[in-house]
Amino acid sequence: MLKQAGHEAVALEGAKSQYDVLVDGTLAFSKQQVGRFPEDDEVLELLRDRPG
């Protein structure tokens, strides 16, 4: 578990090749939509941009 910017995060196994980041039930990043894994600290930036 990771606690950053007032959010708690856990990694859950998904379908093959799936990498989605959900914040408060809302899709914030999708590898399949963007076509790549997130860059270093990109997920943390997504969390910082969301209200905590």
C-alpha positions in Angstrom: 0.0 0.0 0.0 1.2 3.5 -0.8 -0.1 6.7 0.9 0.7 9.8 -1.1 -1.1 13.2 -1.4 -3.9 12.0 0.9 -4.7 8.9 -1.2 -4.2 5.3 -0.4 -3.2 3.0 -3.3 -2.9 -0.8 -3.7 -1.8 -2.8 -6.7 -4.2 -5.5 -7.8 -3.7 -8.1 -10.5 -5.7 -7.4 -13.6 -6.2 -9.0 -17.0 -3.1 -9.8 -19.1 -1.3 -6.6 -20.2 -3.7 -4.5 -18.3 -2.4 -1.5 -16.2 -5.1 0.9 -15.0 -4.9 3.4 -12.2 -8.2 4.2 -10.5 -8.5 7.1 -8.1 -11.6 7.1 -6.0 -13.2 4.7 -8.5 -12.4 6.9 -11.5 -9.9 5.8 -14.2 -6.9 8.1 -14.0 -4.5 6.2 -16.3 -4.9 3.3 -18.7 -2.0 1.6 -20.4 -4.3 0.3 -23.0 -5.7 3.7 -23.8 -2.3 5.5 -23.8 -0.3 2.5 -25.3 2.5 2.6 -22.6 3.3 2.2 -19.0 3.4 5.5 -17.0 6.6 7.4 -16.8 8.5 7.7 -13.5 6.4 9.6 -10.9 3.5 10.0 -13.4 1.1 8.1 -11.2 2.1 10.2 -8.2 1.5 13.3 -10.2 -2.0 12.0 -11.0 -2.6 11.6 -7.3 -1.3 15.0 -6.5 -3.6 16.6 -9.1 -6.7 15.0 -7.4 -8.4 16.3 -4.3 -7.5 14.2 -1.2 
